[in-house]
C-alpha cells in the first residue's frame, strides 16, 4: 500500500470518526448532554426563554460562527495544499504528514468552537429549561 493510499485512508477514518450530526440525540451521549442553538430557539416559548438569555445565545452563536467560518476557510486552503502534496510523484512523506497535522489542527479548532458554543448555551439555561428541552427533544 502506498503512502498516498495510507494517508487517504487516515483522512477518511478521521472524518468518519467525527460524530455525525443527526436530528436527534439517538444513542450519542454527547448529544444527550447538550442543546444545539436551533433546538433552544425552536422551543424558546415552551421553555420560557427570557430576553436576556435570547440575546446572550444570539451573541454566542454569532461569535462561534465568525470563528468557525475563519477556520473553515483556512481548512479548505490547507486541505487543497494536502491534496497537491499527495498528487506528487513521489510523495514527500514529511511534507504530507506535516500538512496532515495542519489540517487536523484546524478540524480540531472547528470542533472545539462548536463544543464551546453548546456548553455556553447550556450554562445560560436553568435546570428547569434543560429538563423541558430534554423532554421536548425526546418527543421529536
C-alpha positions as MATLAB code, in Angstrom:
seq = 'XXXXXXXXXXXXXXXXXXXXXXXXXXXXXXXXXXXXXXXXXXXXXXXXXXXXXXXXXXXXXXXXXXXXXXXXXXXXXXXXXXXXXXXXXXXXXXXXXXXXXXXXXXXXXXXXXXXXXXXXXXXXXXXXXXXXXXXXXXXX';
ca = [
       0.000    0.000    0.000;
       1.435    3.372   -0.991;
       1.847    6.285    1.391;
      -0.757    8.217   -0.576;
      -3.292    5.446   -0.061;
      -2.451    5.227    3.638;
      -2.886    8.986    4.092;
      -6.207    8.972    2.263;
      -7.406    6.101    4.462;
      -6.232    8.021    7.552;
      -8.125   11.138    6.473;
     -11.251    9.128    5.680;
     -11.043    7.450    9.085;
     -10.711   10.828   10.822;
     -13.732   12.195    9.005;
     -15.768    9.062    9.742;
     -14.768    9.189   13.407;
     -16.256   12.659   13.810;
     -19.731   12.478   15.350;
     -22.402   12.644   12.699;
     -24.885   15.448   13.051;
     -28.310   13.917   13.500;
     -31.734   15.400   14.037;
     -31.963   13.828   17.470;
     -29.570   12.659   20.138;
     -30.131    8.938   19.449;
     -27.549    6.917   21.297;
     -24.948    9.690   21.279;
     -24.169   10.543   24.925;
     -22.677   13.895   23.942;
     -25.792   14.901   22.010;
     -27.964   13.950   25.000;
     -25.911   16.225   27.270;
     -26.084   19.393   25.148;
     -28.650   21.608   23.462;
     -27.914   22.960   19.968;
     -28.948   26.585   19.397;
     -31.545   25.513   16.818;
     -33.299   23.321   19.393;
     -33.253   26.041   22.048;
     -34.657   28.681   19.719;
     -37.239   26.315   18.239;
     -38.649   25.716   21.714;
     -37.892   29.135   23.205;
     -41.515   29.782   24.156;
     -42.082   26.330   25.664;
     -39.020   26.712   27.905;
     -39.793   30.349   28.758;
     -36.531   31.701   27.405;
     -36.222   35.274   28.604;
     -34.893   38.196   26.554;
     -31.542   38.246   28.385;
     -30.983   34.566   27.580;
     -32.092   35.034   23.975;
     -29.648   37.935   23.485;
     -26.789   36.014   25.127;
     -27.424   32.952   22.944;
     -27.555   35.110   19.825;
     -24.243   36.722   20.788;
     -22.587   33.346   21.406;
     -23.854   31.940   18.100;
     -22.539   34.968   16.202;
     -19.096   34.665   17.846;
     -18.913   30.944   17.130;
     -19.992   31.402   13.518;
     -17.305   34.013   12.914;
     -14.601   31.805   14.429;
     -15.785   28.673   12.626;
     -16.032   30.487    9.287;
     -12.441   31.699    9.536;
     -11.227   28.229   10.471;
     -13.241   26.577    7.697;
     -11.749   28.876    5.055;
      -8.281   28.089    6.403;
      -9.185   24.395    6.430;
     -10.149   24.480    2.760;
      -6.847   26.081    1.829;
      -4.781   23.668    3.893;
      -6.736   20.683    2.544;
      -6.021   21.810   -1.006;
      -2.320   22.001   -0.156;
      -2.513   18.453    1.196;
      -4.154   17.221   -1.999;
      -1.380   18.791   -4.074;
       1.243   17.144   -1.884;
      -0.480   13.770   -2.237;
      -0.664   14.109   -6.021;
       3.117   14.442   -6.315;
       5.208   11.518   -7.526;
       6.867   10.578   -5.317;
       5.001   11.953   -2.302;
       7.203   13.816    0.153;
       6.248   11.911    3.306;
       7.459   14.530    5.765;
       5.710   17.376    3.973;
       2.488   15.356    3.633;
       2.438   14.426    7.304;
       3.181   17.998    8.352;
       0.277   19.149    6.191;
      -1.997   16.472    7.703;
      -1.127   17.912   11.120;
      -2.199   21.381    9.943;
      -5.493   20.054    8.568;
      -6.241   18.085   11.735;
      -5.418   21.087   13.925;
      -7.919   23.214   12.011;
     -10.572   20.487   12.233;
      -9.952   20.354   15.978;
     -10.359   24.127   16.199;
     -13.732   23.967   14.411;
     -14.984   21.152   16.671;
     -13.730   22.962   19.780;
     -15.622   26.101   18.760;
     -18.785   24.059   18.236;
     -18.500   22.386   21.647;
     -17.749   25.686   23.370;
     -20.906   27.166   21.865;
     -23.209   24.424   23.128;
     -21.545   24.459   26.557;
     -22.122   28.193   26.853;
     -25.731   27.805   25.732;
     -26.324   25.061   28.274;
     -24.836   27.232   31.007;
     -27.283   30.012   30.123;
     -30.278   27.719   30.667;
     -31.852   26.935   34.024;
     -32.206   23.354   35.235;
     -35.938   23.538   34.514;
     -35.322   24.773   30.969;
     -32.818   21.987   30.360;
     -35.239   19.363   31.647;
     -38.027   20.726   29.448;
     -35.743   20.791   26.388;
     -34.708   17.179   27.013;
     -38.356   16.207   27.207;
     -39.231   18.100   24.024;
     -36.267   16.666   22.162;
     -37.247   13.117   23.146;
     -40.733   13.646   21.694;
     -39.363   14.647   18.267;
];
